[in-house]
Amino acid sequence: MYARIRPLALTAVLVFACVACAPIASRQHDSAERRVLPLIPIPASAQRSTGYFLLRRSTALLVQSENSRALGVARYFQATLKRSNAITLDLKPAGRGRDDDDAIVFRLDPTFLVPGDSLGEGYELSVSTHRILLQARTPHGLFNAAVTLWQLASGGQQQTPIPIPNVAIRDFPRFAWRGLMLDSVRHMQSPQFIERLLDQMAQHKLDVLHWHLSDDQGWRVPITQYPDLTRIGAWRTPASLNGKSPRYGGFYTRDEIRDIVRYAADRYITIVPEIEMPGHAQAAIASYPQFGVTGKRPPVSPDWGVHTWLFNVDDATFDFLDTVLGDVMRLFPGPYIHVGGDEAAKDQWQASAFVQKRMHQLGIGSEAKLQGWFTARIGRFVSTHGRKLIGWDEILEGGVPANAIVMSYRGEKGAIDAAKHGHDVVMAPSPTLYFDHIQSRRHDEPPGRPGVESLADVYAYDPLPATLNNSQAAHVLGAQGNLWSEYLDTDARVEHAAFPRVDALAEVLWSPARQRKWSGFLNRLPAQLARYRSAGIHFADSGFAVNFNVRRDAHGVIVNLANQTHFGTIHYTLDGSLPTPASPVYARPLHLKIPVTVRATAFARREMLARPRQRLINASSLLHRTSDQLASCKPPGKGLWLRLPGPAVGGGESVFRVDIFDPCWIYRSVDLNRIGGVKVDAARVPYNFQLWKDASKIVLRQPHAAEAELQVHLDTCAGEMLAFVPLARGKGRHAVTLSVPLSAARGVHNLCFTFARTRVSPMWLIDSIQLLPAVTSPH
């Protein structure tokens, strides 16, 4: 039956229903009938029919299996529904004198097959007026069915009974590896938050958490034989301008790790621990310097970037690493061990007489080949314990163990090369699946990498490179989104980075490519956003937030309103009130006189998609630019731009867009005939970046007298200097407002703002620039 449904017909079945033939009289059910099935990811096949199963408090949960894990799935559904809908259903064994009417039946049958399911995670879900049946061959498949049923029950208003549409679903995943990577080194999350993240992963049918547990900035897993890894390596002193920063860090106890692993397993999620080697090892070497190349003890690094501390290649170091990995494998029973391998700067190996002698003894001609030998030796140890080694795509450069899995992050080239040589691969390409990238160009985005990777960008991604043939493509296990945490320093920022891009990723990895359609995904997303609100998830509304494009005309201003996804109906107000579905609908550009405050947001089916945004438009605001609105003084692709947190004038925090090679900004097309000066809000912060060979790209301009000064140049940052303002030395991180008179130049020009300084740290950042009108003489 399912194979004969044409794609067009299936879309109609999913999106529309026959309201007139619905047997339920209630208007609320008729309204629900018109809605799409609130499912993400979209199933492989779904056939909607008229009518509903009404889930009541009296509905029973029945388990038809002797397998205890089937009972566990039913209990998971029971607990999740109670949490989301405040309904507790009775769990009873099947049979024993009762029929299946008004029941949800969980059936685990080892002989049950879902056509097309090669992974054993498929299921069928049948909803009729009298009962709901979930059936699968494996407990994982039954769990996936329970997640789908929970979505059907939780995608609308919280009401009792819950109308669940009659539907027949046959479903299975496209890829086996459906993952997220969580960096707990740069900033550490609590066990409670990680469990909360695992809950959300399970509800999206994601099944791998790649847990980044060691790096230059910290060591988070206790190793019994080497206690200094957590006594010393788990703690760092953050970069500071006054030496008063308290230590930052911590680690997960062995019991906490076991509990997290167990919690994940109950949700059919495998945790893959990552212990970095031979690079990103500074925290480990700070703990045990004898296993580094130089024998010296560095600090646990407070900086972001590429560090040069490497593990040694002597037998004692491998004994240490074998012991560490052995202990890690006792904590993490999953099949995979990630050993990093990325960004291993070879300076110390090149400078070490011992390492060079060792290379000669082994007949190894380059440091890249030495890393291959290093990884192969670790790989043999991992294999003897029945595990599979995973490494970032640099492990390909020096030769890689035959059974190693390659995780491709420098685009897709590493994955393509690995798959062509017979290696399994996991796609994790930067920038698309690097969720520390911001999601829009809005100034209210949190700190992170400024290259925009939007919800639509993630949804458009396909993990199968077109250059692979069928046999090579079979090596693509799947993909993962990566939550690097340099700037994800709070739970809310991690959730903002992850959601709802996780929804797009989940559909990419689960659903058949032919089923995915951007418009259909957007129509199903509001129900998921409602789930996030109910669960208190701090998701990003960037794709739906209203943007204001303002330009002057002869009578005032013309205001264009739009959002990134072009989804939903925009409503706006001009009277200071919050927009509602009853507010005016934006249909064409607004011609307004100033001053005016415009508030706007988008709605879909009367559900608010994003919190309202507002724009005060007056003579002053039209001459104001934030750092996100200022241009770069370098050609596209040059410089290293970040959005950094820093102190704001007046207190609190702000976000500063800056090129950390050369902090300079361009305010375009300034009419200097009308401008008498500028007011610059700026901040002073420590420079905490390890740039390795890129350190030579840092630009230091010479100030006139003070340690640092703000300079204003005409047209370009090499142009005529119009003004400079010495900067007080001060203490610590702080923000200032700088007033700069401009009286010499005339005409329309670009203005370049930059900071001259005698040393790299501290670094000065611009928050915003306000142009000040020239004072007109009354005579």
N, C-alpha and C positions, 0 to 999 in steps of 0.2 A: 504493500500500500504506500509506504513512505517513498520508495524509489520512483514512483510514478508521478509524484507532485512536481509540476514544473516550477522553476524559480519564481516566475511572475505570480503564479497562483499562490505559492507559499507566502510571498510578501503580502498579498491581499489577505490571506488567512491570518497572518501575524498582526496586521495593522488594523483591519476592519472586522466587524462582526455584524450580523443581522439583528438590529435592535428590535424590529417589529416582531420577530419570531421568538424572542427570549421569553421563557415561561415565567420569569420572575417579575412580579408586579412592581417591586420597589424601584423608585426613581434613582436611588443611589446605585442600584445594580445596573440600571440602564446606562447611567453615566459611566460606570466602570466598564461596561461593554464596549464603549466607544474608544477606550484607551488601548494603547499597545500593551502587549505582555511586558511587564517590567523586569526583563531578564537581561543581565550582563554577566557573562558573555552570551551572545545569542546562540541558541541550540542549533545542532546540525539539522534537525527537522522538528517542526512543531505544527500540528494540525488542530486548529481551534474549532470548537463546535458550540452551539448555543447552550446556555444554561450555566449553572454554578453549583459547586459544592459549598455548602455553608458550614464553615468551621466554627463550631460552638464550643463552649466550655465543657460540654458533655461528650465531645468527640473523643474517641479512644485511639491510642497508639498501639498497634498490634505488630508483633515481631514473629515472622514465620521462618525461623532458622534456629538451628542448634548452635550456631557460631556466636560466641560471646561478643564478637566485634560488631555483629548486626545489632545487638542490643545496645552497644555503645553508640552507634549511629543514631538510633532512635532517641537515646538519652541526650545526645548532642542537639538534635532537632527540638526536643522538649525544652531544654535549657535556653536555646537561642530564641525560640518563640516567646518564652516567658520574659526574656530580657527585652525583646523588641516590642511585643504586643501586650505584655502583662496578662497573659493567659497561660494557665498551667493545665496541661492535658494529662490524663491518666495513662500510664504505660502498663499494658497487660499482655500476657502471652496469647498467641493466636489459638483459636479453637476453644475447648473447654466450655461447650454449651452456648456459645454466642456466635452470631453471624458477623459479617463484615460491614453491615450497614452503619452509617455514621461513624466510619473508622478510617484511619490512615494506616495502611498495611505496608510493612517493610519486609520484603522477601529477598533473601539471599540464596541464589541457586547456582552452584558451581557449573551446571550444564547450560546456563542461560547465555546466549550469545547476542551481541548487538552487531549487526552487519557493519563492517568498516572499522570496527574498534580493534586496533592492533596492540593497544597498550593495556587492556584489561581495566580501563577506568570508565567504560561506557555504562549507560543505564537506560531504562525506560521509565517514564512517569506518565501515568494515566489518571486523569481527573474526570469523574463522572458525578452526576447529581447525588449519588448515594455513598460513594466511597472514593478513596484515593489509593492507588497502588504504586509503590516504588519497588522496582526489581532490578537486580544486577548480578553479575557473576562473581564480583569481588567486593570486599568491604569498602575499598576505595571508590568503586563505582556507585555503591549504595550511598556513600557519603556525598558524592557529587549530586545524586538525585535529591538528597535531603536539602542541600544548599539551594537547588533550583526551586524546590517546594517552598522553602523559607522565603525566597525572593518573591514568589507569587503571593505569599501571605502577608508580606511586609511592605509591598510596593505602593499601597494606597493609604487611606486614612485609617487611624487607629479606631476600629469599631468592632463590635461584636453583635451578630456573627460576622466572620470575615468571609466575604464572597471570593472564592477561588475559581477562576474560569475553567470550564470543562475544556480539556486539552489533552492531546496525545503527543508526548515528546519522546523522541529517540535521539540520543546525544552521546558524543564521545569527543575526546580532545584531539587537536591537530598535532601538538608537540608534547613531549614528555617533560621537558625542563621549562617550567613556567615560574619564573623566579623574581625575587628582589634581592639586592645586596644592601646590607646595612653596615655602615661604618660606625663602630662603637669605640674607635680609638681617638679620632680628633675631638669628638664630643661623645660622651658616654650616656646611654639611655638606661633607665631603670628596668629591672626585670618585669615590673608591672606594665611598662610601656611596650616592651617587646611582646608580651602576651597579647596586648591590645592590637599590636600590628599583626600578629599571627592570626587573630580573629578575623581581621579584615582581609588578610590574604586568603584564608579559607573560604570566606564568603565571596571571593572572586575566582575560586578554583585555581589559585596559585599553589604550587606544591614544593618550592625550594626557597629556603632562606639561606643565602650566602652571607656568613657572619664574619666580618673583617675584625679580627681580634688582636692583631699586633702590627706595629708600624714604628716610625721614628718617634712619634709623639706619645706612645704609651703601649703597655702590655696588659691585657685584660683577663687572661685566663691563668689561674694558679697551677703551677707545676710542682708536684710534691718534692722532687729531688732538688729543685732550684728555687727556693723561696724568695731570693732577691729579685726575681723577675717581677714579682708583684710588690715586694717591699720597697724596691727602688724604681723599677721600670714602669710601674703603674702611675707614677706621679711626675708632674712637670710644673715648673714655675712659668706662668704665661709671660709673654713679652710685655715689658713695662718701660715707662719713661722715668720712674722714680724708685724702682727696686722694691716696691711694696706689694706686689701682686701675691695673693695667697696661692698655695699649691692647688693644682687642679688634678683630678684623676680619680682612681679607684679601680676595682676589679670585681668580677663576678665570682662568688664563692663556688666551690665545686657542687654544693647542694643546689644553689641557684641555677647553675648550668644544667644539672640533671633535671630539675623541674621544668626548665624551658624546653629542653629536648623532649621530655615526656609530653608537655603541653602541645608542642608542635606535632608529635607523632599521633596524638589523639585527633588531630585535624588533618592527618595524612600529608604533613609537610616535613620534608627532610631538611635538616640543618647541615650546611657544609661549612666547617670552620676553615678560616684562612690564617695561616702562620707564615708571614713574609720571609723570604730568603732568596738569594743571598743579600739583596739590598733591602731598603726600608727596615733596617735592623738596629737603628741607633738606640732605641729603648732597651733592647736585649743586651747590646754591648755596654750600655751604661750600667747595666746590672752585673754583667760578667765580662769585663774588658779582655780577659785572656782568650776569649773566642772571637775577638775582632782581629783585624790585620795588624794594627799598630801596637796592640797591648795597652793603649791609653784608654782612659775612661772619659767619654764625652758626657755632656748632660743629656737627659731626656729632652728632646727638642721641643721648644715652644713655637717653632716656625712651620709654615706650610711650604711645600715645594719638593725639590729633588735634593736629597742628602747624599753624602759620599761614603758613609760608614757601611762597610761590608763585613760579612762573616769571613773568617779565615778558611783555608782549605786543608788544614791539617787533620789528623785522625781524631785529636781531642775535640775539635769543633764538631765533627760528624757524630762522635759519641754523644755530645751534648744535644745536637739536633735530633738524633734518633731517640734519645730519652724523652725529649720534649714531645715529639710526635707520638711516641708510644703512649704517653700520658694523655695527650689530646684524643687519641683514638679510644681510650678507655672512657672518656667523657662523651664522645660523639660516636654512636654506633653506626651511623650512616655509611654508605659505600664510598663517599668521596672525601678526599683531603686536598685542600687548596694550599699551594705553597708559594703563591705570589709569582715572583720572577720579574716583575716590571721595574723599570727605571733604576736598574742596578748600575750606577755610575762606576766605572772601572778604575778610577784614579788610584785608589789605594792598592789594588792588585798590581797595577802597572808600576807603582813606586816601590813595591815590596820585593826585596831580594829573595826572601823565602818563597813567595808565590811564583816568582819568575823561575826559580830553580825547580819548583814542583811542576810547573808547566813543561819544562825541559825534560824532566824525568818521565812524564806521562806522554811525551811526544805531542803536546798540544801547542798549536802555533799562534793562538790569539786568545784574548781574554773572553771574547764572545764564545769561543769553543770551550773555554774553561767553565763558563756558566752552564753550557750544555752538559759537560761532564759532571758538574756539581748536581744539576737537576736529575741526571740519570742515576747517580748514586742514591739520592734521596728517593727517587722513584722505585728503585729496587727494594729499599726498606719498606716503603708503603705497600708495594705489591706482595711482599712476604706476609703481610698482615691482612691480605685479602681486600685491600682497598685500591681505589683508582686515584691517581694523581691528576690534579688540575692545576694549570698555570696560565698566567696572562700571556698574550701572544708573543712577547719577547723570547719565551723559551724556545721558539722555533729557530732563533738566530744562530744558536750554537749546536743544533741537533737536539732532538727531543726523544724521550723514551717511546717505544713503539705503541704502548698502550695508554699514553698520556692523552688527556683531554685538553684542548686549547680553548681558552676563553678570549675572544677577540674584542679588544676595546679600542684599538687605534684604527677605527673604521672597520671595514669588513675584509681587508686584504689578508690578515692573519688567518681568518676562518677559511677563506677560499683556498689559500695555500695548504692549510692543514687538511682540509677535507679532500683535496686532490691527492694528498699523500696517505689517505686512509685513516686520519685521526678524527674522532668525534669532536665536535665543536659546540660551543655555546656562544651565542651572539650577545654582546654587551657594548655595542659601538658608541663611542663618543662622536658627536655630541647628542645624537637623537635619544639614546637611552641613559644619558647622564642626567639624573633628576635634580642635581644641584644647579643646573641651568634654570634661569628664570623662565616663566611661562608667558610673559607679555612684556611690552615696553612701558607698562604703567609704572609711575614713580612709587606707588604703594606696594610694589613687589618687595619681598624681603631680600636680604643680602644673598649673593651667589654669583655664579658666572653669568655675564650679561648677554651672551648669545641666547636668543629666544628658542626654546624647544616647547612648542605649544601642544595642547591636547590634540589638535589635528595632525601635527607632525608625528606624534607617537602612533596615532591611529593609522596613518598612511604607511608606517614601516612594515616591511615584510622580511622575516628572518631568513628567507631562502634567496640567496643571491642568484640572479638570473644566469650567471656564467657557469653555474654548476649543473652537470647532467644528473639524471635520476639517481644513479648509484652514488655519486658524490653528495647529492642533496640528502641522502639517507643518513649521512653523518651529522647533520644539523640536529642536535638534540632539542634545541629551543632557544630561548633568550631570557634576559632579565633586565630590569631597571636597576640603576645604581644610585644609592643614596649616600654619596660622599658628604661628610659632615663638617668640613672646615667651617661652614657658615650655617649649618643646621644645628644650632646650639641649644635649641629648646624642642620639647615634644611637639609644640604647635608648628614649628618650622619644618620638622621632619614630615608631619602630616600634610602641611601645605605643599611641600615638594612632591609628595607621593600621590595625593588624591586631588582630582579624579584622573590623573594620567595613568594610574594603575588600572582604571576601568578600560581605558583604550588598550593598554598592553594586554590585559587579560583576554580581551576579545581577539586581539591579533594572534595570541598563542593558543587559544582554545578553538575558536570557531573556524569552519571551513572558509577559505578565502572567498569563495563565490557568495557566501552568505553575508559578508560584511559590506555595509553601506553606511557612509558617514551620516546621511540624513536620518537613517533608521536608528543609529547609535544615539544621535542627539535627542531623538524623540523618546528613547528609553532612559536617558540619563536623569531627567528630573526626579524620577522615583528613587534613584540611587542617591541623589543629593538629599532627598528627604530622609533616607536612612542615615546618612552621615549626620544630619542635624539631630536626629533622634538619639544617635549614639555619642554625640558630642565630639565628632571628628572635625578638626580644624582644616577642612578642605579648601583648596584654592578656587575662588570664583572668577579667576582672571579671564577665562574665556567668555564669560557672560557679563562682566562688569562694563558699564557704559563708559565710552571714551568721548571726550569733548574736543572737537576741532573748531577753533574760534578764529575768525578773521574779521578785520575791520571792513566797513563799507561807509558810504557817505553819510548814513543816518545812524550808525551805531555799529552793531556786529552781526555777523551771520554765524550761527552755531549749528554744526552738524553733529548728530549723535549716532553712534554705532557701537557694536561690540565685536570682539575678535571672531566669534563663531558665526555671526550674522543669524543667530538663532533666538527665537522668542520675540515678543512684542514689547517695544520700549514705551514706557509711560513716563511722563515728566511733570514737574510742577515749577511754577515761578513765584509762588507765594510763601515759600519757606516750609511748606508742609512736606511730609514724606509721600512719595508716589505710591499709589495703590492701583489695582486694576480698573478703578473708576476714574483715575486721573487721565488727562488728555493723552492720546496716542500720538507718538512721533511718527509722522508720515513724510515730512519734507523739511528742509533746512528752516531753522527758526531765525527770523529777522527781529532783532531785539535792540532796544535802547539800553544804555548802561547808565548807572550801575544796575546789575541784576544778578540773582543767584539762581542757577538752574540745578535742580535735583532730578535724577533719573535712574531707572533700573529697568530690567527686562523681566517679563513674566511669560510662563508657558502654562496653559490650562489653569490660569489664576495662581499658579505657584511661583513665588519669587525665585529667580535663578541666581541673583547676586545681591549683596547688600547695596542699598542706594549709594551712589556717588554724587558729589556736588561740585559745582564750579562757581566761585564768585568771580564775576567779570566786571572789572572797573578799570579806570585809567592806569592804576598802579599794577594790577595783575597782568595787564597786557604787556608790561615791560619787565616781567619777572620770568626767570628760567631756572629750573632745577638742574642738577648735574646730569640727569638723564636726558634733559632737553638740549644740553649743550653739545656741540660737535667735537670730534677729535681733531687735534692739530696734526695728526699723521694720516697718511693714505690708508684706505681700507686694508685690513689684514696685517697692519703693522702695530706694534705695541702689544701690551698684555693688559687687557681691560678686566677689571673686577668691579663688583658692587660690594663695598665694604661697610660694615657697621662702624659707627663712630658717634661721639657726643654731639648733641644738637644745641644750638643757641637757645637759651631759655630752659635747658634741662631736657632729660630724656635722651633717646637715641634717634639717629637719622641714618639714612643709607646714602652712600657716596659712590658715584660712578667715577672710576679713576684708572688711568693707565699707570701701572706700577713701575714701568720702565721710565716714563717721562710724564709726570703729573702736569698736564696742561690742557686747557679747554678753550673752545672757540664759541663766542657769542656772535652769531651771524647778522649781517645787515643792520648795523646800528646807525641811525641818523644822528650824527654827532652835532648837527646844527641845532638839534632840539635837546640834546643830553648835556647836562652839566657835571655829572659824576656817576659813580656806581657804588653800591653797597654790596659787599661780599660776605656771606656767612661761610665760615671756614672752620676746620677742626684740625687739631694736632694729635697724631696717633703714632705708636711705634711701628717701625717697618719690620714685619716678622715673616720674611719670605727667604727661602733658600732657592736660589736660581741656578746654581751650578754654572755651566758655561754661559748662560744667558746673563750672568751678573755684569758682563761687559757692556750690556745694552742700557744700563742705568745711566740716565743723564743727570749730571749735576751742573747747574748754572751758577756762576759766581755772583753772590750778592755784593752790594756796594759796601756795606759796613757791618750790618748785623749778621748773626749766624744764619738767619733766613729772612726772606722778604717776598712779598707778593709783587709781581711785575705785570704791567699791562702794556701790551705791544699792539701796534697798528698792523692790521691785515693778517700777519702770520706771527708765529712765536719767534721768528728771526727778524721781524720788522722793527720799525722805529719804536723805542720805548716811550710811552706817553706818561707813565707814572710808576713809582714804586713805593711800597709801604713796608718799613722794617717791622719784623714780627718779634714780639717779646719772647724771651726764652721760656719763661713759665715753668710749671712742673706738671708732669703727668699728662693724661689725655684731657684736652679741654677744647672748648669751642669759643670762637670770637666773631664779632662783626667788624669788618674793616671798611672804612669809608675812604673813597679815592676820588678826588676832584679831577675832572677832565675838561680842560678849557682850551687846549692848544690846537686840536685838530678840527677839521670841518669836513662835510660830505658824508656819504654813506660808506661805511667800512665794516669789515669784520674786526672784532677785538679778541686778542689772545690773552688769556690769563694763565700765568704759570708761577711756580714758586722756585726761586733761587735758594740754594742751601749749600752749606759747606760739607755736610755728611749725609749719608743715606738715611739714617734714622735720627730724629723723627721725620715723618712724612706729613706734609700738609695737604688737606683735601678741601675741595670746594663743595659746599652743600647747595647753595643757590646764589644767583646774581640778580640784583634789582637795579635796573637803570633809573637814574634820578633826573627828572626834567630840569632843563636849564632855568634858572631864575630870570624872569623877564623884568627889565628895568621899567618902572612906571613912567619914565620920560622917554 
